[in-house]
Amino acid sequence: MKIGIIGTGSIGATLAQKLAAAGHQVKVTNTRQPDELAKKARELGVAPATLPEVVQDVDVVFVSIPLHAIPKLPAGLLRDLPPAVVVADTSNYYPQRDEKIDALENGQVESVWVAEQLGRPIVKAYNNILSQTLVAGGTAPGTPGRIAISVAGDDERAKQVVAALINDTGFDVVDAGSLADSWRQQPGTPAYCTELTAPELTQALANAVPGKAPQIRDQIIAQLTQRGTPPTREDLLALNRSLGM
Ligand SMILES: NC(=O)c1ccc[n+]([C@@H]2O[C@H](COP(=O)([O-])OP(=O)(O)OC[C@H]3O[C@@H](n4cnc5c(N)ncnc54)[C@H](OP(=O)(O)O)[C@@H]3O)[C@@H](O)[C@H]2O)c1
């Protein structure tokens, strides 16, 4: 497939590398000058593109930038694409990073808000996997204990397209329902970055309790802020499992 990725951070860069390695035609963009972007794209084995170029002539666009940057994308960038183009959102809301957003503080589902900002339907995916897990946790289909990622959205075809890409990057897929249901995979829920198999993730999504996650998310951030050293994948996993599940 032809894939454009906005953002070459921990998630966007890893997705670019893995999707290109799986045989997809990938281009990326970020906020850097052309020479720096070209260097990054070369390192990832993909093509560099400007923001307008990255969404042109593609089957799928991944938006993988901090949530607070989403409303600042050019108006119409994604809204005006052909309806068949699948737009996938990897973002999460962290008020400590994104500044407080009233609608989200008042409980609006994060990806529903993102869809409103972008002006088009989206699929939520890859938001509930640690970047370290995305780098190193993928395995071949059928591997016992294969880690799963959930996808949420209102368009079944779009979800299937993204599900196939998730499989290509080494993970099983769980259908988490509509975009409105995607609060069940937001930060602080049992399904958030806890490295579960498909049956375990299905149960974790069902176990989410409305309104509980923001407090747990903030508790986790507070504990991480108190640490003197950056947490490892194991540290993050242990914390997410002990507080979130
Ligand atoms: N890190 C994780 O473990 C993880 C896991 C799941 C989901 N997520 C979510 O996925 C999203 C991305 O996370 P991340 O950790 O990959 O972020 P990150 O490492 O901070 O990278 C963000 C990327 O977005 C780019 N960017 C920002 N504004 C942009 C704009 N207007 N146009 C084009 N590119 C822009 C940045 O460009 P520059 O390189 O030029 O600065 C950078 O490449 C966030 O919402 C995050 O919460 C993160």
The ligand as an ORCA input file, in Angstrom:
! r2SCAN-3c Opt
* xyz 0 1
  N       5.873      7.280     22.590
  C       5.003      6.300     22.824
  O       5.325      5.286     23.484
  C       3.608      6.395     22.259
  C       2.845      5.222     22.187
  C       1.600      5.256     21.592
  C       1.090      6.455     21.124
  N       1.810      7.602     21.252
  C       1.184      8.854     20.792
  O       1.493      9.037     19.400
  C       1.723     10.427     19.144
  C       3.163     10.585     18.671
  O       3.996     10.137     19.730
  P       5.586     10.064     19.635
  O       6.043      9.526     20.947
  O       5.998      9.395     18.371
  O       5.918     11.636     19.564
  P       7.329     12.342     19.449
  O       8.429     11.344     19.646
  O       7.262     13.558     20.304
  O       7.368     12.804     17.911
  C       6.420     13.676     17.399
  C       6.680     13.853     15.915
  O       5.660     14.703     15.401
  C       6.263     15.652     14.544
  N       5.396     16.818     14.437
  C       4.911     17.609     15.420
  N       4.129     18.574     14.880
  C       4.108     18.363     13.545
  C       3.496     19.032     12.448
  N       2.742     20.093     12.628
  N       3.727     18.557     11.207
  C       4.508     17.477     11.006
  N       5.111     16.789     12.013
  C       4.914     17.248     13.252
  C       7.595     15.942     15.196
  O       8.435     16.548     14.255
  P       9.997     16.859     14.553
  O      10.701     15.536     14.486
  O      10.360     17.764     13.440
  O      10.038     17.497     15.911
  C       8.015     14.527     15.588
  O       8.616     13.864     14.499
  C       1.441     11.177     20.453
  O       0.123     11.634     20.505
  C       1.652     10.102     21.516
  O       0.905     10.343     22.697
  C       3.064      7.591     21.775
*
